[in-house]
Amino acid sequence: MGNSNTKTVAVKTVGTWASSLRVTEYEFFAVTARAFEQWNAGNYTELSKLLCITGGKKSGIITVIQGDRTQYNSPLMRILFKAGMTNKKDTTLPITFKFDPKKKSGVTYINGDNAHIDTEVIEALKVLGRNTIKSDAFKTAFPAIPRDDVEFNGDTWAERQIKTNGNDKIDIMIAALQARRVGAVNKAA
């Protein structure tokens, strides 16, 4: 016979986890709006925390699991882009940022002449309220960041794969891709 206390603890733990999970989902837009309001007031700390947490980057002001990007990283980048901020080097947007492990906040900002978050973006976040990052309302309000169409360069791809996976694994990947290609050709014939 099992211990009834164990069941209660397990249910309570899952319940607490599920509750926190939903709160996190439903409050993401409100937290982001508040960080933007703080930015406009001259306090960059909240946005720096948000960037470091979602991006899994080192920060001296909040504990972060380095390298562990959350599901909110890409949506935050979409929101930032619409707000006039990006982490891209060549941009016409008024604010750029880069992660800087030497800086206590973990982020360095480069502000242009018009370095403020548009209040329309803040209001759009507030209107989203309890929507989630997967909602159509979010996707409509903050569409995907337009990509620069870069021509595929096989040499660059191969170099990146070798650097990431090592020489021994690249040979296996190439063999698998060739086998897949041969299979596709045989199916077409």
Legacy VTK file of the C-alpha trace (Angstrom):
# vtk DataFile Version 3.0
C-alpha trace
ASCII
DATASET POLYDATA
POINTS 189 float
0.000 0.000 0.000
1.344 3.415 -0.937
1.900 6.404 1.249
-0.965 8.893 0.812
1.335 11.779 1.728
3.446 11.053 -1.329
0.413 11.423 -3.598
-0.491 14.753 -2.008
3.039 16.078 -2.396
3.220 14.953 -6.044
-0.138 16.543 -6.886
0.827 19.723 -5.071
4.186 19.878 -6.868
2.617 19.357 -10.309
-0.147 21.821 -9.465
2.371 24.433 -8.376
4.436 23.836 -11.479
1.417 24.062 -13.783
0.229 27.232 -12.062
3.650 28.861 -12.442
3.808 27.746 -16.062
0.490 29.425 -16.910
1.390 32.568 -14.981
4.643 32.789 -16.944
2.783 32.412 -20.243
0.054 34.884 -19.448
2.315 37.535 -17.927
5.057 37.625 -20.578
3.512 40.535 -22.474
2.808 42.536 -19.298
6.368 42.003 -18.032
7.781 43.042 -21.406
5.574 46.161 -21.481
6.763 47.084 -17.970
10.426 46.597 -18.987
9.823 48.915 -21.969
8.226 51.543 -19.734
11.262 51.332 -17.460
13.526 51.710 -20.514
11.731 54.898 -21.531
12.180 56.189 -17.962
15.947 55.601 -18.233
16.129 52.305 -16.327
17.623 49.637 -18.607
17.874 46.985 -15.868
14.533 45.214 -16.398
15.017 44.861 -20.148
18.579 43.635 -19.590
17.281 40.978 -17.188
14.595 39.932 -19.658
17.104 39.674 -22.504
19.577 37.640 -20.429
16.947 35.265 -19.055
15.255 34.577 -22.392
18.581 34.413 -24.240
20.436 32.304 -21.671
23.207 34.882 -21.381
25.414 35.716 -18.385
24.300 38.541 -16.132
25.626 39.840 -12.845
22.229 41.156 -11.734
20.110 38.000 -12.074
20.801 34.278 -11.992
20.679 32.781 -15.478
21.287 29.281 -16.762
23.884 30.161 -19.384
23.226 28.751 -22.835
19.629 27.822 -21.973
17.494 29.990 -24.246
13.831 29.965 -23.375
10.816 29.737 -25.650
10.382 33.478 -25.160
13.651 34.471 -26.848
12.392 34.577 -30.442
9.083 36.279 -29.561
11.023 38.892 -27.578
13.246 39.538 -30.610
10.098 40.076 -32.731
8.738 42.530 -30.178
12.078 44.351 -29.928
12.315 44.625 -33.704
8.891 46.254 -33.917
9.902 48.527 -31.025
12.967 49.701 -32.979
15.650 47.579 -31.322
17.772 44.752 -32.661
20.952 42.803 -32.044
21.965 42.955 -35.706
25.069 44.945 -36.619
23.953 46.609 -39.849
20.631 48.224 -39.119
18.762 51.474 -39.480
16.883 50.912 -36.212
17.497 53.512 -33.483
18.653 51.036 -30.811
20.972 48.052 -31.050
22.195 45.805 -28.283
24.749 43.104 -27.778
25.270 40.621 -25.003
28.320 41.607 -22.990
29.447 39.160 -20.280
31.915 41.753 -18.947
29.109 44.166 -18.140
27.192 43.579 -14.893
23.802 43.780 -16.634
25.019 41.411 -19.358
23.914 43.775 -22.141
25.396 46.814 -23.886
23.067 49.194 -25.715
23.984 51.504 -28.567
21.385 54.236 -28.788
20.718 56.404 -31.796
19.058 59.810 -31.841
15.538 58.500 -31.263
16.317 55.885 -28.607
12.987 55.219 -26.965
10.453 52.426 -27.170
7.388 53.484 -29.129
4.371 53.770 -26.819
2.237 52.072 -29.498
4.313 48.926 -29.009
3.858 49.125 -25.234
0.101 49.557 -25.669
-0.026 46.629 -28.130
1.621 44.432 -25.491
-0.930 45.527 -22.901
-3.799 44.817 -25.306
-2.481 41.276 -25.837
-3.079 40.735 -22.122
-3.552 37.038 -21.419
-2.775 35.876 -24.948
0.244 33.635 -25.416
3.194 33.783 -27.791
1.499 31.121 -29.922
-1.718 33.108 -30.381
-2.796 34.567 -33.699
-3.207 37.928 -31.961
0.528 37.962 -31.138
1.545 36.834 -34.618
-0.572 39.602 -36.147
0.664 42.330 -33.788
4.312 41.263 -34.003
5.028 39.517 -37.321
8.218 37.583 -37.946
11.349 39.658 -38.501
11.988 39.996 -42.235
14.995 37.968 -43.253
17.653 39.070 -45.637
17.695 36.453 -48.356
21.238 35.218 -48.331
22.320 32.832 -51.032
23.197 29.394 -49.660
26.941 28.837 -49.536
27.850 25.168 -49.186
31.446 25.891 -48.157
30.337 28.202 -45.334
27.770 25.638 -44.190
30.364 22.838 -44.218
32.893 24.922 -42.263
30.254 25.746 -39.656
29.271 22.069 -39.361
32.892 20.973 -38.966
33.451 23.609 -36.287
30.269 22.588 -34.444
30.312 18.812 -34.897
33.890 17.891 -35.742
35.408 16.307 -38.848
34.383 12.761 -37.982
30.675 13.609 -37.811
30.641 15.702 -40.994
31.526 12.620 -43.065
28.571 10.759 -41.543
26.258 13.711 -42.240
27.389 13.926 -45.882
26.881 10.183 -46.358
23.394 10.411 -44.857
22.488 13.365 -47.104
23.790 11.544 -50.185
21.827 8.404 -49.289
18.711 10.502 -48.813
19.258 12.166 -52.180
19.749 8.821 -53.937
16.544 7.553 -52.292
14.636 10.605 -53.557
16.010 10.137 -57.090
15.061 6.438 -57.068
11.499 7.269 -55.947
11.119 9.785 -58.766
12.241 7.278 -61.396
LINES 1 190
189 0 1 2 3 4 5 6 7 8 9 10 11 12 13 14 15 16 17 18 19 20 21 22 23 24 25 26 27 28 29 30 31 32 33 34 35 36 37 38 39 40 41 42 43 44 45 46 47 48 49 50 51 52 53 54 55 56 57 58 59 60 61 62 63 64 65 66 67 68 69 70 71 72 73 74 75 76 77 78 79 80 81 82 83 84 85 86 87 88 89 90 91 92 93 94 95 96 97 98 99 100 101 102 103 104 105 106 107 108 109 110 111 112 113 114 115 116 117 118 119 120 121 122 123 124 125 126 127 128 129 130 131 132 133 134 135 136 137 138 139 140 141 142 143 144 145 146 147 148 149 150 151 152 153 154 155 156 157 158 159 160 161 162 163 164 165 166 167 168 169 170 171 172 173 174 175 176 177 178 179 180 181 182 183 184 185 186 187 188
